[in-house]
Amino acid sequence: MSSFESQRPLPKPRILLIDDHTLFRTGMRMIVESFPGVGDVQEAGSVMLAREHEGLVVHVILLDIHMPGINGLDGLGVLRSLFRQAKIIFVSASVSGDAIVDAAQRGADGFLPKSASANDIFNAISTVLSGGTCFPELAGLGSERNPNTPCTPALSARQMQVLALVAQGKPNKVIARELSLSENTVRVHVSAMFMHLGVNSRTAAVLAAQQAGLITVK
């Protein structure tokens, strides 16, 4: 058995959907669960109901801005305290420049219009898991870029280091030691890498990275 297949299964990114419309959450859940590399998907009908998931490790939150009670913008701080390592992407039917700028200034990691395609949603999740931000509309404001251009995910410098060591067949414990990281941090980076490359295994990740020209395996 190769060193790739001998590794224990990696925890996949957990996604939390927060929206007061059940039908929208159901549709979004179906889309997100279809993405390769995604793990558990949880739901909440409001910021306060999201407290029921406190204690879970959540990697990405898709948060509706306009909700009764505490809206998404005001609830951002609450969610940051409940899910400290989560990346938060605002989702809204409004794509006005003011709303997007406000979301960015409040410290969100990304913004998606509710009209976003499945590919846009996948790219946004991949981007924030890779340590980037995703404000495609904001990027187009005041420039010649098409404001509807989806953000393009990219592996962070650290994830490129992890990828290179994965390609050498090194297990997470060794990678953690060589990069002075915890094993859990390495697992999160590998999961984000899987999301970016659209794969579910270390072997497939190395092959996809080779095909994309990210690494050269001798």
C-alpha positions in Angstrom: 0.0 0.0 0.0 1.4 3.4 -0.9 2.0 6.2 1.6 -1.0 8.1 0.2 -3.5 5.3 0.7 -2.1 4.4 4.1 -3.1 7.8 5.6 -6.1 8.0 7.9 -9.1 9.8 6.4 -8.8 13.5 6.6 -11.6 15.6 8.2 -13.4 17.5 5.4 -14.4 21.2 5.7 -17.7 21.6 7.6 -20.0 24.2 6.2 -22.7 26.1 8.1 -25.6 27.7 6.2 -27.4 30.5 8.0 -30.5 31.9 6.3 -34.1 32.4 7.5 -35.6 30.9 4.3 -35.8 27.1 4.5 -36.2 26.7 0.8 -33.1 28.7 0.0 -31.1 26.7 2.6 -32.3 23.4 1.1 -31.2 24.5 -2.3 -27.9 25.8 -1.2 -27.3 22.6 0.8 -27.8 20.4 -2.2 -25.3 22.5 -4.2 -22.7 22.6 -1.5 -23.0 18.9 -0.7 -22.3 18.1 -4.4 -18.8 19.7 -4.2 -15.9 17.3 -4.0 -14.0 17.5 -0.7 -16.9 19.0 1.3 -17.7 17.3 4.6 -20.6 17.9 6.9 -23.2 20.6 6.1 -25.2 22.2 8.9 -28.1 24.7 8.9 -29.5 27.4 11.1 -32.4 29.7 10.5 -30.9 32.7 12.3 -27.7 33.9 14.0 -29.1 33.1 17.4 -30.1 29.6 16.3 -26.5 29.0 15.1 -25.6 28.9 18.8 -27.0 25.3 18.7 -23.9 24.4 16.7 -21.5 25.9 19.2 -18.7 23.4 19.9 -18.5 22.2 16.4 -15.5 23.0 14.3 -16.9 25.0 11.4 -14.6 26.0 8.5 -16.9 28.1 6.4 -20.2 30.0 7.2 -22.5 31.1 4.4 -24.4 33.9 6.0 -27.5 35.7 4.8 -27.2 39.5 5.3 -30.9 40.3 5.5 -32.7 38.3 8.3 -35.2 39.2 11.0 -33.8 39.8 14.4 -30.1 40.0 14.3 -29.1 40.5 10.7 -25.9 39.0 9.2 -23.9 42.2 9.4 -24.7 42.7 13.1 -24.3 39.0 13.9 -20.8 38.8 12.4 -19.2 39.4 15.8 -21.3 36.8 17.5 -20.4 34.2 14.9 -16.7 35.1 15.2 -16.8 34.4 18.9 -18.7 31.1 18.5 -16.7 29.7 15.5 -13.3 31.3 15.8 -11.6 29.5 12.9 -14.5 29.9 10.5 -14.3 31.9 7.3 -17.5 33.9 6.8 -19.0 34.6 3.3 -22.0 36.9 3.2 -24.9 35.9 0.8 -27.4 38.5 -0.2 -30.1 39.3 -2.8 -28.7 42.8 -2.9 -25.6 43.4 -4.9 -25.3 47.2 -4.3 -21.8 48.6 -4.0 -22.6 49.9 -0.5 -23.7 46.5 0.8 -20.5 44.8 -0.5 -18.2 47.5 0.8 -20.0 47.3 4.2 -19.5 43.6 4.3 -15.8 43.9 3.5 -15.3 46.6 6.1 -17.1 44.5 8.7 -14.4 41.9 8.3 -16.2 39.3 6.2 -14.1 36.9 4.1 -16.3 37.0 1.0 -19.6 38.0 -0.6 -21.9 36.1 -2.9 -25.1 37.3 -4.6 -28.0 34.9 -4.2 -28.0 34.6 -8.0 -24.4 33.1 -7.9 -23.8 29.9 -9.9 -22.7 26.7 -8.3 -19.2 27.3 -9.8 -19.1 30.8 -8.2 -20.1 29.3 -4.8 -17.4 26.5 -5.2 -14.8 29.1 -6.1 -15.7 31.3 -3.1 -15.5 28.5 -0.6 -12.2 27.3 -2.1 -10.8 30.8 -2.0 -11.5 31.5 1.6 -10.3 28.1 2.7 -7.1 28.8 0.9 -6.6 32.0 3.0 -7.9 34.5 0.4 -10.9 36.7 0.2 -13.7 36.7 -2.4 -15.4 40.0 -3.2 -15.9 39.7 -7.0 -18.4 42.6 -7.2 -16.1 44.8 -5.1 -13.2 44.0 -7.3 -15.1 45.3 -10.3 -16.2 48.5 -8.8 -14.6 51.6 -10.3 -12.5 49.5 -12.7 -12.8 48.1 -16.2 -13.2 44.6 -14.9 -16.5 42.8 -15.3 -18.0 43.1 -11.8 -19.6 39.6 -12.2 -16.3 37.9 -12.8 -16.0 35.2 -10.1 -13.0 35.2 -7.9 -10.3 32.6 -8.8 -9.1 30.5 -5.9 -5.4 30.0 -5.4 -3.4 28.0 -3.0 -1.6 30.0 -0.3 2.1 29.9 0.0 1.8 27.6 3.1 -0.5 25.3 1.2 2.0 25.1 -1.6 4.6 24.0 0.9 2.2 21.3 2.3 1.4 20.2 -1.3 5.1 19.7 -2.1 5.5 17.5 1.0 2.3 15.6 0.3 3.8 14.9 -3.2 6.8 13.4 -1.5 4.6 11.0 0.2 5.1 12.4 3.7 2.4 11.9 6.3 0.8 14.8 8.2 2.9 14.2 11.3 6.1 14.6 9.4 4.7 17.6 7.5 3.7 19.3 10.7 7.2 18.8 12.2 9.0 20.1 9.1 6.8 23.2 8.8 6.5 23.8 12.6 2.7 23.4 12.5 0.2 21.4 14.5 -1.2 18.3 12.8 -4.7 19.8 12.9 -3.4 22.8 11.0 -1.9 20.6 8.4 -5.2 18.7 8.0 -7.1 21.9 7.4 -4.6 23.0 4.8 -4.8 19.6 3.0 -8.7 19.8 3.1 -8.5 23.3 1.6 -6.1 21.9 -1.0 -8.6 19.2 -1.9 -11.4 21.7 -2.3 -9.2 23.9 -4.6 -8.2 20.9 -6.8 -11.6 19.3 -6.7 -10.3 16.0 -5.4 -10.9 13.6 -2.5 -7.6 11.9 -2.0 -3.9 12.7 -1.6 -3.0 10.7 -4.7 -5.6 12.6 -6.8 -4.4 15.9 -5.4 -0.8 15.2 -6.5 -2.0 14.2 -10.0 -4.3 17.3 -10.3 -1.5 19.6 -9.1 0.9 18.1 -11.7 -1.7 18.6 -14.5 -2.2 22.2 -13.3 1.5 22.9 -13.4 1.6 23.6 -9.6 4.3 21.0 -8.9 6.7 18.7 -10.7 7.2 15.2 -9.3 10.5 13.6 -10.2 
